[in-house]
Amino acid sequence: MEERQEQKQQEQPQTQQTQTQQTQTQKQQEQKAETVNVEELVKKHLDEQAKYLGFESWDDMQAQLLEQKGKLYEALEQERKKAKEIEKQYKEQLKQLQKEKEELLIEYQVKSKLADKAIDADKALKLLKAEKKIEIKDGKVLIDGEDVDTAIEKFLNENPFLVRAVSGSGSPHTTEKTEPQSPEERLKQALKKLLGGA
């Protein structure tokens, strides 16, 4: 009998161990089945939502959305390129307009000074541009680095054939107006003379 009891005692832990292993295996299988079921349920639900939105399945919806995203990205890149090209064109136009503005300012200021002293202001301006460096710095016209009045005096001294004849009193010929004229008034008078007005 003792042998039987010993045998039973030895069998009991083995039986308990086997039962424990079986229980653990069964629990793992149940968890795996639940996980698979949850994944399947989620996929099924996502497929239903995708079908409701007009797609065949969730995977089809993702594929089409990725394709659309790629197309949108390409379109965005094309628009960026167009915008950069337009910006480049505007910068070039702005640069050209700035250059034209400076040329007009130079011509106006220098020509208005030459109109009082030179026989032909247009020819004198052409010669001055050919011989001297005319530029704008800090909004002021400079001729070889000097202000307009000083530079024109020097230029006319170097080119006396351009100077208007002086009257008997030794002063340059002036108009009837005795008060100083603004550059705008001188320009108006020069334009009148050029257009044939008195």
C-alpha positions in Angstrom: 0.0 0.0 0.0 2.7 2.3 0.7 4.0 1.7 -2.7 0.8 2.7 -4.1 0.6 5.9 -2.1 4.1 6.8 -3.2 3.2 6.1 -6.7 0.1 8.3 -6.3 2.1 11.0 -4.8 4.6 10.9 -7.7 1.8 10.8 -10.2 0.0 13.7 -8.7 2.6 16.4 -9.4 3.0 15.1 -12.9 -0.8 15.2 -13.4 -1.0 18.7 -11.9 1.9 19.8 -14.1 0.3 18.3 -17.2 -3.0 20.0 -16.3 -1.3 23.3 -15.8 0.4 23.1 -19.1 -2.8 22.2 -20.8 -4.6 25.1 -19.2 -1.9 27.5 -20.2 -1.9 26.2 -23.8 -5.7 26.5 -23.9 -5.6 30.1 -22.6 -2.9 31.0 -25.2 -5.1 29.6 -28.0 -8.1 31.5 -26.7 -6.1 34.7 -26.5 -4.8 34.1 -30.0 -8.3 33.4 -31.3 -9.5 36.7 -29.6 -6.6 38.6 -31.1 -7.3 37.2 -34.6 -11.0 37.9 -34.1 -10.3 41.5 -33.0 -8.0 42.1 -36.0 -10.6 40.5 -38.3 -13.4 42.6 -36.8 -11.3 45.8 -37.2 -10.5 44.9 -40.8 -14.1 44.1 -41.5 -15.3 47.4 -40.0 -12.7 49.4 -41.9 -13.7 47.6 -45.1 -17.3 48.5 -44.5 -16.4 52.1 -43.9 -14.3 52.2 -47.1 -17.2 50.7 -49.1 -19.5 53.3 -47.6 -17.1 56.0 -49.0 -17.1 54.4 -52.4 -14.0 52.2 -52.3 -13.7 48.4 -52.7 -11.9 47.9 -49.5 -9.8 49.6 -46.8 -6.6 48.6 -48.7 -8.0 49.9 -52.0 -8.9 53.2 -50.2 -5.3 53.5 -48.9 -3.8 52.8 -52.3 -6.0 55.4 -54.0 -5.3 58.0 -51.4 -1.6 57.4 -51.7 -1.9 57.8 -55.5 -3.9 61.0 -55.1 -1.3 62.3 -52.5 1.4 61.7 -55.1 -0.5 63.6 -57.8 -1.1 66.5 -55.4 2.5 66.6 -54.5 3.5 66.7 -58.2 1.0 69.5 -58.8 2.3 71.4 -55.8 5.8 71.1 -57.1 4.8 72.4 -60.5 3.0 75.4 -58.9 6.2 76.1 -56.8 8.2 76.1 -60.0 5.8 78.5 -61.7 5.8 80.8 -58.7 9.6 80.9 -58.6 9.6 81.7 -62.4 7.1 84.5 -61.9 9.1 85.8 -58.9 12.2 85.8 -61.1 10.4 87.6 -63.9 9.1 90.3 -61.5 12.6 90.8 -60.0 14.0 91.3 -63.5 11.2 93.7 -64.4 11.8 95.6 -61.1 15.5 95.7 -61.7 14.8 97.1 -65.3 12.4 99.7 -64.0 14.9 100.8 -61.3 17.5 101.2 -64.0 15.2 103.2 -66.2 14.2 105.3 -63.2 17.9 106.1 -62.5 18.5 106.9 -66.2 15.6 109.3 -66.2 16.7 110.9 -63.0 20.3 111.3 -64.3 19.0 112.7 -67.6 16.7 115.1 -65.9 19.1 116.5 -63.4 22.1 116.7 -65.7 20.2 118.0 -68.7 18.4 120.7 -66.7 21.9 121.9 -65.5 23.3 121.8 -69.0 20.3 123.6 -70.5 21.3 126.8 -68.8 24.9 126.8 -69.9 25.4 124.6 -73.0 24.5 125.5 -76.6 22.9 122.1 -77.2 22.0 120.3 -74.0 21.3 117.0 -75.8 24.7 116.8 -77.5 26.5 118.0 -74.3 24.7 115.2 -72.4 25.8 112.6 -74.9 29.4 113.8 -74.7 29.3 113.9 -70.9 28.0 110.4 -70.7 30.7 109.2 -73.1 33.5 110.9 -71.1 32.4 110.7 -67.5 30.9 108.1 -65.1 27.5 109.2 -64.1 25.9 107.3 -61.2 23.4 107.6 -58.4 24.5 107.1 -54.8 22.2 107.6 -51.8 19.6 109.2 -54.1 22.0 111.8 -55.5 23.4 112.0 -59.0 27.2 112.1 -59.1 29.5 112.6 -62.1 32.9 111.1 -61.5 32.1 111.2 -57.8 31.3 114.9 -57.7 28.0 116.7 -57.4 26.3 117.7 -60.6 27.0 121.4 -60.5 30.7 121.1 -59.9 31.2 118.3 -62.4 29.3 120.2 -65.1 31.4 123.4 -64.5 34.5 121.3 -65.0 33.1 119.5 -68.0 32.2 122.8 -69.7 35.6 124.3 -68.9 37.2 121.2 -70.5 34.9 121.6 -73.6 34.4 125.3 -74.1 32.9 124.8 -77.6 29.7 123.6 -75.8 29.3 126.7 -73.8 26.6 129.2 -74.7 27.9 132.6 -75.7 28.0 135.3 -73.1 26.5 138.8 -73.5 28.6 142.0 -73.3 28.4 142.2 -69.5 30.3 138.9 -69.1 27.5 137.0 -67.7 25.7 134.1 -69.5 22.6 134.9 -71.4 19.5 134.6 -69.2 15.8 134.8 -69.7 13.8 137.8 -68.7 13.0 136.2 -65.4 15.4 137.5 -62.8 14.5 135.2 -59.8 16.2 131.7 -59.7 14.2 129.0 -61.5 13.5 125.6 -60.1 14.6 122.6 -62.2 11.0 121.9 -63.1 10.6 125.4 -64.5 13.8 125.1 -66.5 12.6 121.7 -67.8 9.3 123.2 -68.9 11.1 126.0 -70.7 13.5 123.6 -72.4 10.5 121.5 -73.5 8.8 124.6 -74.9 11.9 125.5 -76.8 12.3 122.0 -78.2 8.6 121.8 -79.2 8.8 125.1 -81.0 7.1 127.3 -78.3 8.6 130.6 -77.3 
